[in-house]
């Protein structure tokens, strides 16, 4: 197994305590046999197949480089990277998990400019590149472009008669109620709605023309109505239960406790990997994300990117890795394992749908041809602060501590008073 290093961080004091080889300025930048050490901050290396695919492919082509992942728990990643950068850590490459964190780090001057590298690219082949444009400069390059689809259990929906190619949210909710079976610990839910606010708020913004930074959040009401009705009917696990028990969407879907799962395209790679390894048996497929209105085809998504730390120990090596990973060769490496890359052309698309175990029927192919993919959260210096407010109010609504109307009104009030 690839040698990894875990970043130990003292969050309370804001001081990064790096273990051997994790970017400490006093450590050697080369291995004893003369290879350049390239440290890359990422999350959950063992269960995120794309990272291993990129690392192994890069090292195979660059024999003089030893890529050393700085492995951080996914749930802790944003906070720990924030602390690392604030503390002057010298890890070379920082994976940008979302554009909200990217906007914060980029506007704080904590990432190196990649404007020159972007100037050499064929932008027509890069999905999601515009999300990293900060006033004409770029501080990260996307290697993966995800958007949301609907995963479904073929066995559990076999007799439903549903046309999954064009569900509205109401039809989705009705199908979830219809296919929920059992009771108590033996319940098999019609769907599983994960706890992330995006499942309500980003969907509502994308499909109802809403602005998550604007302060008027009435466009979210229909989506909250669907989410809360699913809970009330027992067609999905309660939000509060999922949150307090730290339920994972993978457990719910892979262990066949839910017939449907709205989730990002990144999830396909894990399903393929674990099914091939014999860890799971679920017979799964992908369909387009349900829509707010008939005939529409809009989803939302977010690119995932690599950035060069402004204080990187091996900055030049970091730039080469970021450019390679986001380009054709990096795209081929992850497309082969079922991860949809940011760089696309006909060859890459064929690689992706040719993966053994990939859902590639007509329903799945329609899921990968949405009419429009809206950004999960707009990139702005306000994004992080607004995100915090929307998350807090989302939790209060979903736990029943506030009504939808009260929560939405408070979102607007707080954004206008605390951010604007």
ABEGO torsion letter per residue (X at the ends): XBBBBBBBBBAAAGBBBBBBGAGBAABBABBAAGBBBBBBBBBGAAABAAAAAAAAAAAAABAABBBBBBBBBAAAAAAAAAAAAAAGBABABBBBABAAAAAAAAAAGABBBAAAAAAABBAAABBGAAAABBGGBBABBBABBBBBBBBBBAAAAAAAGBBAABBBAAAAAAAAAAABBEBEAABBBABBBBABAAAAAAAAAAAAGBBAAAGBAAAAAAAAAAAAAAAAAGABBBAAAAAAAGBBAAAAAAAGABABBBBBAAAAAAAAAAAAAGABABBBBBBBBBBABBGBBBBBBBBBBBBBBAABABAAAAAAAAAAAABAAAAAAAAAAGBBBABBBAAAAAAAAABBGBBABAAAAAAABBABBBBABBBBAAAAAAAAAAAAAAAAAAAGABBAAAAAAAAAAAAAAAAX
